[in-house]
Amino acid sequence: MTLALFQNQTLPARRPSEDARQYAYRIIRKFILELHLLPGQKMNEADLASSLNMSRTPIHDSFFKLSRENLVDVIPKRGAFVSKIDQKRIDDSVWIHQKLGSAMIHSIYIRKVPKSELELLYCPIQQMNSYMLNGNSAQTVQLLSEYYHQLYMLAGNLDLVWSSLQKTDTDLRRLLSLAVSSPNVLEGLMQELTNLTDALINRDYDNAGLIYDHHFSRIRMLTAPLRTHTPQYFTEPVLPALLHRVLIYPLKERRYHIMTDYHALFSLKGKTALITGGTGGLGSAIARAFLQQGAQVAVCGTRPEKAAPIEELAKSLDRPFLSLSCDLTDTESTNQMLNSIEHTFGTVDILVNSAGINRLIPAEEYDDQTFQTVMDINIASLHRITREVGKRFMIPQKQGRILNLSSVKSLIGTKQDYIAYCTSKGAVNMYTRQLACEWGKYGITCNAIAPTFVYTPINAFQLDDPVFYKTLTERIPLGRIGKEQDIASAALYLCSDAASFVTGQILCVDGGLTAMQ
């Protein structure tokens, strides 16, 4: 198979400065990266030597050199095989690109690179479109690489860094070679690079950083569908990968964070947050807090026009914002909303489940339909949106923050008519703990906030009653009800990197109410 393959290809000529080993290494590496030699395929030394018109020794030496780049697996007594694509190596490459990307864009800002030089970034994008029409995926990936290379040059002639990346990005490049055969994928990547170039030319460096970060997050998310369609090209998760995650990755993090930047830990810059019920009292407060901390935010609700004040804040902060209408009790409506978010932002990093209702009816009079309506919105819909966001975004990218809005009424009873509400919020608590246990393996945290009364339009009719207010605050050690900022601050913490080791927790924001029960 190897011999036939090489006979059907036009081989590049040997460069004057190359010996046989260097030539063999370059050609075999090129054919592996361009997927002419497929992941998992066995390679025959004799066939390759005959095709390249050389002895077997340079081929043999090239196999071992390529094995150090994770492109060839040399297995004793079995031979040499093209290495399969490994998710862990892709994750590491994306992590490195994202870490270097912010520094690179900052350097472009500091160096005040002229617009005329930045406009040269459009050239490989335009050429990509031409090659896409001709179905030349290998050349398309080469142009993607050329775009990234130009960025590094604009940041200050970082050739040494780029050369090092070329040796570690081999699995990422093969992933892209598989992915760009789909016109939709390639068009999406090209649009992101066009948006990135536009942002750099317009000196919008904050937005450029967000686009670059999401661009590579989107590339990482390509793995899941490709693994489903071509599982034979990918390695299976094994124990060494788990050991790397448990032992090596923390050491790598420690090396790069000798001094902890606590401002960055509490920042949401570069994150995309979806807030259900985001036009309500608590949901809108959380949306405003997230925008101020650097996130791009999407809110959904049955009345998106109520998001106008949040949208005005987003415009004043120059933050991307999206307000969508959605019926969370309907799967099709939920998926349409997520399609809009994916088209606009690319992913969801943070999900805040703030949507909920209450019906004040005595237990003995609570009819089945009303009870089920409360349960459907407060817990069934919460599961539906969480499931879809997890499957589509968070699980493939191996990270995410989920925050559920519960209530102190999930923990303590009341003489008021709250039978369905208390039941649903108790379910939210257990759902939060169980999901934290199941999705921890994906790097996803799941927590809940259980507030006491906070003055919002939905409960104003109760809190405006002086007798009710006095009775309530007498039970709270701090002597007041909650404020929207109390809840938003807790949400900021639990959805930030500062809470990366906190999951499965129900945080009572209640002025000490539950401590007295």
C-alpha positions in Angstrom: 0.0 0.0 0.0 2.8 2.4 0.8 4.6 1.7 -2.5 1.4 2.3 -4.5 0.7 5.5 -2.6 4.1 7.0 -3.4 3.9 6.0 -7.0 0.7 8.0 -7.3 2.2 11.2 -5.8 4.6 13.7 -7.2 7.5 13.8 -4.9 9.3 17.1 -4.1 12.8 17.2 -5.4 15.7 16.8 -3.1 17.2 20.1 -2.0 20.9 20.6 -2.8 21.8 20.8 0.9 19.9 17.6 1.9 21.4 14.2 2.4 19.4 11.0 2.1 18.3 11.0 5.8 17.1 14.6 5.7 15.2 14.0 2.5 13.5 10.9 3.7 12.6 12.6 7.0 11.0 15.6 5.2 9.0 13.5 2.6 7.7 11.0 5.1 6.8 13.8 7.6 5.0 15.7 4.8 3.0 12.7 3.8 2.0 11.9 7.4 0.9 15.5 8.1 -1.1 15.7 4.8 -2.8 12.4 5.6 -1.4 10.6 2.5 -0.2 8.2 5.2 -3.1 7.6 7.5 -3.1 7.4 11.3 -2.6 3.7 12.3 -1.2 2.7 8.9 1.8 0.3 8.8 4.8 1.5 6.9 7.2 -0.8 5.0 10.9 0.3 5.0 11.6 -1.6 1.7 8.7 0.0 -0.1 9.6 3.5 1.1 13.3 3.0 0.2 12.3 1.8 -3.3 9.9 4.7 -3.8 12.5 7.3 -2.7 15.3 5.6 -4.5 17.6 5.1 -1.5 18.7 2.4 0.9 16.6 1.4 3.9 19.0 2.9 6.5 17.8 6.6 6.0 14.2 5.3 6.2 14.9 3.5 9.4 16.6 6.5 10.9 13.7 8.8 9.9 11.2 6.5 11.7 13.0 7.0 15.0 13.4 10.7 14.4 9.7 11.0 13.6 8.8 9.0 16.7 10.2 11.8 18.8 7.6 14.1 17.2 4.8 11.6 17.9 4.2 10.9 14.2 5.5 7.3 14.1 5.2 4.4 16.5 8.1 2.0 16.2 6.9 -1.3 17.8 9.6 -4.1 18.3 8.9 -7.2 16.2 5.9 -5.5 14.5 7.3 -2.6 12.6 6.6 1.1 12.2 3.1 2.6 12.2 1.8 6.1 11.6 0.9 7.4 15.1 -2.8 7.9 15.8 -4.0 11.3 16.7 -4.0 11.8 20.5 -6.6 14.1 22.3 -4.1 14.9 25.0 -1.5 16.2 22.6 -4.2 18.3 20.9 -5.3 19.8 24.3 -1.7 20.6 25.1 -1.1 22.3 21.7 -4.3 24.4 22.1 -3.3 25.3 25.7 0.1 26.5 24.5 -1.4 28.5 21.6 -3.9 30.2 23.9 -1.3 31.1 26.5 1.0 32.5 23.9 -1.8 34.2 22.0 -2.6 36.8 24.6 1.1 37.6 24.9 1.5 37.8 21.1 -1.5 40.2 20.7 -0.2 42.3 23.6 3.1 42.5 21.8 1.4 43.6 18.6 -0.3 46.3 20.6 3.0 47.4 22.3 4.9 47.5 19.1 2.2 49.5 17.4 2.4 47.4 14.2 1.3 49.5 11.2 -2.1 48.7 9.6 -0.4 48.1 6.3 1.5 45.2 7.8 -1.6 43.8 9.6 -3.5 43.9 6.3 -1.1 41.3 4.9 -2.9 38.8 7.1 -5.8 38.9 4.7 -3.6 37.2 2.0 -3.5 33.7 3.3 -7.2 33.9 4.1 -8.1 34.8 0.5 -5.8 32.1 -0.8 -7.6 29.6 1.5 -10.9 30.4 -0.1 -9.3 29.5 -3.5 -7.9 26.2 -2.4 -11.1 25.4 -0.6 -13.0 25.6 -3.9 -10.5 23.2 -5.5 -10.8 20.8 -2.6 -7.0 21.0 -1.7 -7.2 20.5 2.1 -3.4 20.0 2.4 -2.6 23.4 1.0 -5.5 24.9 3.0 -3.9 23.7 6.3 -0.5 25.0 5.1 -2.1 28.4 4.7 -3.7 28.3 8.2 -0.2 27.6 9.5 1.1 30.5 7.4 -1.5 32.8 9.0 -0.4 31.8 12.5 3.3 32.2 11.5 2.7 35.8 10.2 1.1 36.6 13.6 4.1 35.5 15.4 6.4 37.5 13.1 4.3 40.7 13.6 4.6 40.2 17.4 8.4 40.5 17.2 10.1 38.0 15.0 9.4 35.0 17.2 10.9 32.5 14.8 12.4 30.3 17.6 9.0 30.0 19.3 7.3 29.2 16.0 9.9 26.5 15.1 9.3 24.8 18.5 5.5 24.9 18.0 5.9 23.2 14.6 7.4 20.2 16.3 4.7 19.9 18.9 1.7 20.8 16.7 1.8 17.7 14.6 -1.5 16.2 15.9 -3.2 19.6 15.7 -2.2 19.9 12.1 -3.5 16.4 11.3 -6.8 17.2 13.1 -7.1 20.3 10.9 -6.4 18.2 7.7 -9.3 16.0 8.6 -11.6 18.8 9.6 -11.1 21.2 6.7 -12.4 18.7 4.2 -15.8 20.0 5.4 -16.5 23.4 3.8 -18.6 24.5 6.7 -15.8 23.9 9.2 -13.3 25.7 6.9 -15.7 28.7 6.3 -16.1 29.0 10.1 -12.3 29.0 10.7 -11.7 31.5 7.9 -14.5 33.8 9.3 -12.8 33.8 12.7 -9.4 34.7 11.2 -11.0 37.5 9.2 -12.7 38.8 12.4 -9.4 38.5 14.2 -7.6 40.5 11.5 -10.4 43.1 11.5 -10.0 43.5 15.3 -6.3 43.9 15.1 -6.5 46.5 12.3 -9.2 48.4 14.3 -6.9 48.3 17.4 -9.6 46.4 19.3 -7.0 44.2 21.1 -9.4 43.0 23.8 -11.8 41.6 21.2 -8.8 40.2 19.2 -7.7 38.2 22.3 -11.3 36.8 22.7 -11.5 35.8 19.1 -8.0 34.1 19.1 -8.9 32.2 22.3 -12.2 31.0 20.9 -10.7 30.1 17.6 -8.5 27.5 19.2 -11.3 26.4 21.6 -13.3 25.7 18.5 -10.5 23.8 16.9 -10.2 21.6 20.0 -14.0 20.9 19.8 -13.6 19.5 16.3 -12.1 16.3 17.9 -15.4 14.9 19.1 -17.3 14.7 15.8 -14.2 13.5 13.9 -13.5 10.8 16.5 -17.1 9.6 16.1 -16.9 9.4 12.3 -13.3 8.1 12.0 -12.5 6.4 15.4 -9.7 4.4 13.7 -7.6 7.5 13.4 -7.6 8.4 17.1 -6.0 6.8 20.2 -8.1 5.5 23.0 -7.8 7.2 26.4 -5.3 5.1 28.5 -3.8 5.3 31.9 -0.7 7.3 31.0 -3.0 10.1 29.8 -4.7 10.1 33.1 -1.4 10.1 35.0 -0.3 13.1 32.8 -3.4 15.0 33.8 -3.0 14.1 37.5 0.7 14.5 37.8 2.3 16.4 35.0 -0.3 19.1 34.2 -0.3 20.5 37.8 3.5 20.8 37.6 3.2 22.6 34.3 0.7 25.0 35.8 2.9 25.6 38.8 5.9 26.4 36.6 4.0 29.1 34.7 2.3 30.5 37.8 5.1 31.0 40.3 3.3 34.1 41.6 -0.5 33.8 41.5 -2.3 36.6 39.7 -5.5 36.9 41.8 -6.9 39.6 39.6 -6.8 37.2 36.6 -8.3 34.4 38.7 -11.5 36.4 39.3 -11.6 37.7 35.8 -14.0 36.3 33.2 -12.2 37.8 30.2 -12.3 35.5 27.2 -15.3 33.5 28.6 -18.7 33.2 27.1 -21.6 33.0 29.6 -25.2 31.9 29.0 -27.7 33.0 31.6 -31.2 31.5 31.5 -33.8 33.8 33.0 -31.2 36.5 32.3 -33.8 39.3 32.0 -35.2 38.7 35.5 -34.0 40.3 38.7 -31.2 38.0 39.8 -30.3 36.8 36.2 -29.9 40.4 35.0 -27.7 41.3 38.0 -25.5 38.3 37.3 -25.3 39.3 33.6 -24.2 42.8 34.5 -21.5 41.5 36.8 -20.2 39.1 34.2 -20.0 41.9 31.6 -18.1 44.1 34.0 -15.6 41.3 34.6 -14.9 40.8 30.9 -17.2 38.1 29.7 -19.3 38.1 26.6 -22.8 37.3 27.7 -26.0 35.7 26.2 -29.2 35.9 28.1 -32.4 34.1 27.3 -36.0 34.4 28.5 -39.6 34.6 27.3 -39.4 38.4 27.1 -36.0 39.4 25.5 -37.0 43.0 25.2 -36.5 43.3 29.0 -32.7 42.9 28.3 -32.4 46.5 26.9 -30.7 47.9 30.0 -28.1 45.0 30.0 -27.5 45.6 26.3 -26.8 49.3 26.9 -24.3 48.3 29.6 -22.7 45.9 27.2 -22.4 48.6 24.5 -20.8 51.0 27.0 -18.2 48.4 27.9 -17.7 47.3 24.3 -18.6 43.7 25.2 -20.4 41.3 22.8 -24.0 40.6 24.0 -26.9 38.5 22.8 -30.5 38.5 24.0 -32.6 35.5 22.8 -36.2 34.4 23.2 -36.5 30.7 24.3 -39.0 28.3 25.7 -36.8 26.2 27.9 -39.5 23.6 28.3 -39.2 22.8 24.5 -36.1 20.9 23.2 -36.4 22.4 19.7 -36.6 26.0 21.0 -33.6 25.3 23.3 -31.5 23.9 20.4 -32.4 26.8 18.2 -31.1 29.2 20.9 -27.9 27.3 21.3 -27.4 27.3 17.5 -27.6 31.1 17.6 -25.1 31.3 20.4 -22.7 28.9 18.7 -23.0 30.9 15.4 -22.2 34.2 17.3 -19.8 33.2 20.0 -18.6 29.8 19.1 -18.9 28.2 22.5 -20.3 28.4 26.0 -17.9 28.3 28.9 -20.3 29.3 31.7 -24.0 28.3 32.2 -26.1 30.0 34.8 -29.5 28.4 35.3 -31.5 31.3 36.8 -34.9 30.7 35.2 -37.6 29.7 37.6 -41.2 30.3 38.7 -43.3 30.0 41.9 -47.0 29.6 42.5 -48.3 30.4 46.0 -51.0 27.8 46.6 -51.7 25.8 49.8 -50.6 22.2 49.5 -54.1 20.8 49.9 -55.3 23.0 46.9 -52.3 22.5 44.7 -53.6 20.9 41.5 -51.5 18.5 39.4 -51.1 20.7 36.4 -49.8 23.7 38.3 -47.5 21.5 40.4 -46.1 19.9 37.2 -45.6 23.3 35.6 -43.4 24.5 38.5 -41.4 21.2 38.3 -41.0 21.4 34.5 -39.6 24.9 34.6 -37.5 24.7 37.8 -35.9 21.3 37.4 -36.8 19.5 34.1 -35.9 22.6 31.9 -32.8 23.1 34.0 -31.7 19.6 33.1 -32.6 20.0 29.4 -30.4 23.1 28.9 -27.6 21.8 31.0 -27.5 18.5 29.1 -27.5 20.2 25.7 -24.8 22.8 26.7 -22.7 20.0 28.2 -22.9 17.7 25.2 -22.4 20.5 22.6 -19.7 22.6 24.3 -18.4 21.8 27.7 -17.7 18.0 27.5 -15.8 18.3 24.1 -13.7 21.2 25.4 -13.1 19.4 28.8 -14.0 22.5 30.9 -16.9 24.5 32.0 -18.7 26.2 34.9 -22.4 25.4 35.7 -24.2 27.4 38.4 -27.8 26.7 39.4 -30.0 29.2 41.3 -31.5 27.3 44.3 -33.1 28.8 47.4 -32.8 28.6 51.2 -36.3 27.1 50.9 -34.6 24.0 49.5 -33.1 23.5 53.0 -35.7 24.8 55.4 -39.5 24.7 55.5 -41.9 27.6 55.7 -45.5 28.1 56.8 -46.1 29.9 53.5 -47.6 28.1 50.5 -44.4 26.9 48.8 -44.9 23.2 48.4 -44.0 22.9 44.7 -41.3 25.6 44.8 -39.5 24.0 47.8 -39.7 20.6 46.2 -38.2 21.8 43.0 -35.4 23.6 44.7 -34.6 20.6 46.8 -34.3 18.7 43.5 -32.0 21.4 42.1 -29.6 20.8 45.1 -29.4 17.1 44.6 -29.1 17.6 40.8 -26.2 19.9 41.4 -24.3 17.4 43.6 -24.9 14.5 41.3 -23.9 16.3 38.2 -20.7 17.5 39.9 -19.9 13.9 40.6 -20.6 12.7 37.0 -19.1 15.6 35.1 -16.0 16.2 37.2 -14.1 13.8 34.9 -14.6 16.4 32.1 -13.2 19.3 34.1 -16.7 20.8 34.6 -17.7 22.2 38.0 -21.3 22.4 39.1 -22.5 24.5 42.1 -25.6 26.2 43.3 -26.4 29.4 45.2 -29.2 29.3 47.7 -30.3 32.9 48.4 -32.8 34.1 51.0 -35.2 36.8 49.9 -33.7 39.4 47.5 -35.8 42.4 46.5 -36.8 41.8 42.9 -40.0 42.5 40.9 -41.2 38.9 41.3 -41.4 39.1 45.2 -41.9 42.9 45.6 -45.5 42.3 46.7 -44.3 40.4 49.7 -41.3 42.5 50.7 -43.3 45.7 50.4 -45.5 44.4 53.3 -43.9 46.0 56.5 -45.2 43.1 58.7 -43.8 40.5 56.4 -40.5 42.3 56.0 -40.1 42.8 59.8 -40.9 39.1 60.5 -38.4 38.0 57.9 -35.4 40.2 58.9 -35.8 39.3 62.6 -34.8 35.7 61.6 -31.7 36.9 59.7 -28.6 37.5 61.9 -27.4 40.3 59.7 -30.8 42.0 60.0 -31.5 42.6 56.3 -32.6 40.9 53.2 -30.3 40.1 50.3 -29.2 42.5 47.6 -28.8 41.7 43.9 -25.0 42.4 44.2 -24.7 39.7 47.0 -25.9 37.0 44.6 -24.0 38.4 41.6 -20.7 38.4 43.7 -21.2 34.8 44.7 -21.9 33.9 41.1 -18.7 35.6 39.9 -16.7 33.6 42.4 -18.2 30.2 41.5 -17.9 30.8 37.8 -14.3 32.1 37.8 -11.0 30.2 37.9 -10.8 31.1 41.6 -13.4 28.4 42.2 -11.7 25.7 40.0 -11.5 23.3 42.9 -15.0 23.9 44.2 -17.8 21.7 42.9 -21.0 20.1 44.2 -21.5 22.8 46.7 -24.7 24.7 47.7 -23.6 28.2 48.8 -26.2 29.8 51.1 -26.2 33.6 50.6 -28.7 34.3 53.3 -27.2 36.6 56.0 -26.9 33.7 58.4 -30.6 32.6 58.1 -29.9 28.9 57.8 -27.3 29.0 60.5 -30.1 29.9 63.0 -32.4 27.1 62.0 
